[in-house]
Amino acid sequence: MNESWISIRGLSIHVEMEGELDLPTVVFLHGFTGSTRTWREVRDELKGSFRTVAIDLTGHGKTTVPQYPERFSMEEQIEDLHLLFEQLSLNSFYLVGYSMGGRIALAFTLQYPDFVKALLLESSSPGLKEEEARNDRMNADEVLAKKIIQNGITSFVNSWENIALFDSQKRLPAVKRQMIREERLQQSEIGLANSLLGIGTGRQKSYWETLVSIKCPVFLMTGELDSKFVAIAREMKSMVPTWHHTIIPNTGHAIHVENPVFFATMIKEYLK
């Protein structure tokens, strides 16, 4: 595995790349509290079939933590990725995004469609349609951001890993649960707080009306136990019937974590 840090507009962005240059490339964008580590089991399963590129998004993992929330905005992160891909000579690839990373992947595809051969969104959304809902979410995220700064990362992780969204992860082996916990604990308070304030679901604009403009193939994956995101994916597919939606049985929000082998198999199936 090749690990590097790329300087982009004042940030040092951490990137992991693996696989032969002549293989088709899959780029992975993690979710909130995640990092490149979250994709390693999936990437291991893809060895020999794809070149894989995993990126630590702004303020996460080993990438620079900006001190101001404005630097975390959707517009800023899309431009960072655009320049990063140009610097890495990545101009045609498959793009996979999970949750927050899926929102960024969707926005990037809308802004720079020529880069993306196909888009795979795992448990993600185009944002909130109504301004009132966006304002409510921003207010909730501001409260959570303050708690992270005031109480510290351990207190936050203790609470975060027990929200209903991750109930199904409690069935995972203790070793795997500990790996997930350690990945979360290695984040910085400022990075997570500013991520909520800068690119939380309430902060970004709604992309619902622009979904129909995406020309590349789009694959939606949701876990059967994650009813909220199953409903969101169904609504997205109803708006663009040519999109594909797969519901993974007996799985929750983080499919790639709960069932990495199946997740990798689906990538191979989608992109063959």
N, C-alpha and C positions, 0 to 999 in steps of 0.2 A: 504493500500500500504506500502510495506517495502522499505525504502530508506537506502542505505548504501554506504560507500566509501571503496574501496578495494585497498590495496597497491600493485602495480605491477611495478617492475623495476624503482623505484623512482617516479612514478606517483601515485596520489590518484584518482582512477577512480570512478566516480559517477554512481550508478546503482539503478534503480527502479524495484522492482519485485512485482508481484501481482498474486494471484490465488493459488489454492491447488496444492501441490507437485505431486499428482497423475495425474494431467491433462497434456496433451501434451504441450510442451513449444514452444513459439514463441519468438524469439529474434529480436529486432528492432534496426536498425542503421540509424540515422538521416542524413540529408544533411548539406552542408556548411551553416553556420550561424544558424543551428538548435540546438536542445537539446532534452532531454527526453520529454519535454513539448509538442513537436509537435505531439506525438503519443497518447496523453491522451484520445481524443475522440474515436479513433479507439480501444484503449485498453478497454475502458468502454463498447464498443459494444461486445467485445470478452469475457467479464466476464462470468464465468460458463462453457465456452467451452474450454478455453485455459489458461494456466499459461503464463503470459507475462513478458518479461524482456527487459527493455529499458536502453540503455547505452549512457552516454555523451562521445563522442569520444574526442580524444586528443585535448586539447586547446579550447574545447567548453563547454558551460553550466557550471556545477560545478566541472568538471574534471580539474586537474592541467594544467597550461599553461606553457609548456617548453619554454625556452628562445631561443632555436636554432632550425631552420627549419629542420635540419637533424633528429631530434627526432619525426618529423611528417611523415616521409617517409612511404610508403606502407609496406615495410618490417618490420619496427618498429611497426606499428600499428597492423599488422597481428599477430606478436609475442605477443604483449600486450593482444590482444583478446584471443589468445590461452591460455596464462597463467591465464587470468581472468576466462575463462570458466572452466579450470581445478580447480581453487580455489573455484568456485561456484558449483562444481560437475555437470556441464552441459556438457554431452558428447554425446547427441543426441537431436537435436532440429531443428525446422523450422527457417530459417533465412530470414528476410525481410530487404532490404536496399533501401533507397531512394537517388537518384542522387549520390552525393559523397559517401554516406553510401552504395549505391548499388555497386559502384566500389570496395569498401573495402570488402563487402560481397562476391562478385564474386572472388576476389583474395584470401580471406580466404578459400572459398570452394575448390579452386584449390589446395591450400597448405595443407588443413586439411579436406579432403573429408569425413572422417569417422564421423565427428561431425555433418554434415548437412544432414538432412533427405529430405529436399526440399528447394529450393532457390526461393525467390520471389523478382524480381528486378523491382522497380518502377522508371520509367524515368531515366534510367541509361545506361552506356555504358562500353565496354571493353577497353576503351582508344582510342588513336589516332594511326592509322596504320603507317603513314609516319613520318619519323624523322623531315622533314621540318615543318610539321604541329605541331609536339610536340614542336619544338623550337619556333615557332611563338606564341604558347599558353603560353610557359614559359615566354617569353618576355612580353606578355600582362599581365600575372599574377604578374610579378615583378613590373610593372608600378602600377597596382592596389594595391599591398601590400604597396608600398611606399606612395600612396595616403592615405591609411587607417591610417598609422602611423603619417603622417604629418597633416592630416585634422581631424582625430578623428572619433569615432564610429558614431556619429549622422550624420555627413556629408556623411559618407559612406552609412549608411542605407537609408538616403534620396535619394541617387542615386540608390542604389541596388533595392529598392522596385519599382522603375520605369523602370527597364529594360524590354525589350519585353517578356522575358521568363515568367514574372509574370503578364502580362497584364490581364489575366483572373481573377486574385485575386481581381482586382478593383471592380468586381461585388459582392464580398462578403459583408455581413453586416458590418457596421462600427465597431461594437464590436469585430468581428473576425479579421478584418484588424488590429485593435489596438493590439490585442493579439499577432499577428504575428510580428508586429513592436516591441513590448516590448521584445519578445524573441530575436530578432536580436540585440536590443539595449543593452541587458544584456551580450552580448559577449564582449571579450576584444580585443583591437586593435592588440596586439601582437599575440594573439591566432589565429585571422583570417588571419593576414598577414603571419604568419609562416605556417598556413594551406595551403594557396595558394602556398607558396614557397616550401613546403615539400611534399604535396600530391595533388597538382593541376593536372588537366588532362594531361597537358604537361609533368609533372615530372614523372608520372608513366609509366611503360612499357606497350606496347600493349598486351592484352590478346586474341586478335581475333583468333590467330592460335591454342589456347589451349581450346577453347570453347567445341570442340567435345570430349574432355577427361572427361567432367563432367558427372558423372553417375546418380546422383540424379535427380528427376523431377525439371524442371525449368519453372517458370511462369513469363512472362514479362507483365507489365502493363504500358500503356502510355495513356495520355490524347489526345483526338481527336484534340484539338487546339494547341498541342505541336508537330508541324510537324517534327521538327528536330529529336526528340526522337522516334516518330512513325517510321520514316525511319530507324533509328539505330536498333530498335527492330525488324523490318521486315527483315533487313539484318542478324541479329543474328539468327532469326528463319530459314532463308533460308539456313544458314550454318548447323543448327541442327534442322531438321524438326520435331523432337519429342517434341521440346519445345512448350509451349503454349503462345500465345500472345493475350491479350485482350486490345482493344482500348475503352476507356471510353468516351461516347458521351459528347460533350459540356463541356469539362474539359481541364484544362491546365497542367502545369508541376507537380504541387504538388497535386496529386489526393487525398491523404490522408487528406489534409487540406481542399480542396474544397468540397469533398464529402466523409467524414469519414464513414458514415453509409454504403454507397455502397462499399467502400474500405474494410471494415470489413466483409461485406457479401461475397465479392469475396475471401477473405482469408478462410472463412468457406467453401465456395464452392470448392476451390482448394484443401484444406487439409482434406476434409471429408473422 
